[in-house]
Amino acid sequence: MLYQIYESQRSLMEPFADFSQATAKMLGNPLSMFGQNPYSQRMSAGFDLVYRLGKDYEKPTFDIRTVDVDGVEIAIHERIELNKPFCELRRFKRFSDNTETLTKLKGQPPVLIVAPLSGHYATLLRDTVGTMLKDHKVYVTDWRNARLVPMSEGEFHLDDYVNYVQEFIRHLQGIYGNCHVVSVCQPTVPVLAAVSLMASRGETTPLSMTMMGGPIDASKSPTAVNNLAMNKPYSWFENNVIYTVPKNFPGAGRRVYPGFLQHTGFVAMNPDRHATSHYDYFKDLIKGDDASVEAHRKFYDEYNAVLDMDADYYLETIHTVFQDFSLVKGTWDVKGVDGQVAHVRPSDITTTALLTVEGELDDISGSGQTQAAHSLCSGIPADQHQHLEAAGAGHYGIFAGRRWREVVYPVVKQFILKHHVATANKVPVQAASATAAITTVADAKPTTPTTSPSAPAVSAKHNGKSGNKR
């Protein structure tokens, strides 16, 4: 019922938001008769703020068109590499007609960035992706809004998340021979499970794992977010935050944890900060501070755009990660796509280097939660473990903004390169040549694109449904 009430309220507010936007533009236009009024700028700012508070925020785009590589502008073509019911694997393919730059791009490491499925879209990692594109071949998991996934696609469980990650890793390995994985926040847990299962089966595992600000062991230095999940019983979440998608969406009838509830929780953590931010935005509009105004809009266009999560996935995450601590207790079993259940044993990982990153001021994943991965991965040689605590960085600061670019990224870049080069040096000459040939075709050679951002083609081979129906 709450979901229907929210949608009714949103529909009711839509015309008022549109009216406020139009009025703000009219009053803010100095050439209009209304814009001549000495108070018009203040009134325009007020209506603009009402519009921003009342509008519906849709899924943002990555909008990464070019990146600068050592002074050379590289064109970026974004396309869907794999299309799954609940996730798209996006590839950011790089093109250049500069021979020297092209040669440099060919040998750079392929990286799978696993984005969080915790309320925001993968575009929250736009800065992460844009920065890493300078030195890596980048793929990212773009999770779908569950309310847009028809019931015919089945349910989505935490096990399915783990299976998706394994499939994406194998896909990159099939192209490049191997890859590196970077997980940010929530996916650190399922990524560690995915690599552990691959190691236990004797599969080739990624050359390195970089885990940033994630709840590997949420019992360490619990934050307000952790406390809510740990102090409320499982039944409370099932009875109070799970709702059914209304009829006007493709996923009608699907049980979800609505994005608007998650957004409310985000805002409730720091209400004073958000109120101050909006007031500052109002004052910047009056002053004509276009740079600050645009920065505010960009941030909240991203922050206010949220997605629904499938109820099974959400509830299982609460139980497995924040209540039972199944990963650190060694009691987690995952059901594979073949229906077989396998035990998660991080100690089986032996050939994947591990880097963990935490923010000194992180109020979402507390100190020590991510670093706990090192003790779990006891099979990894000691010289392949590394940990970074970013001084002065909050949760978002470890993957976006100045601290990410100046403090965290240089360490991540060097860590990936170190283990990429070290492994390449161990490959026989013939095998290395074959790998180089694959890399040349896959990323650097400017072939005719088979897909486009507006109408991506999907390979039939990877378009099967894989959501478990239980």
Secondary structure, DSSP 8 states (H G I E B T S, - for coil): -HHHHHHHHHHHHHHHHHHHHHHHHHHH-TTSSGGGSTTHHHHHHHHHHHHHHHS----------EEEETTEEEEEEEEEEEEETTEEEEEEEEE---HHHHHHHHTS-EEEEE---SSB-GGGGHHHHHHHTTTSEEEEEEE--GGGS-GGG----HHHHHHHHHHHHHHHHHHHS--EEEEESTTHHHHHHHHHHHHHTT----SEEEEES--TTTTSS--HHHHHHHHS-HHHHHHHS-EE--TTSTTTT-EEE-HHHHHHHHHHHSHHHHHHHHHHHHHHHHHT-HHHHHHHHHHHHHHT-B--EEHHHHHHHIIIIIIS-HHHHT--EEE-TTS-EEE--GGG--S-EEEEEEETT-SSS-TTTTTTHHHH-TTS-GGGEEEEEETT--TGGGTSSHHIIIIIHHHHHHHHHHHHHHHHTTS-HHHHHHHHHHHIIIIIS----S--SSS----GGG--------
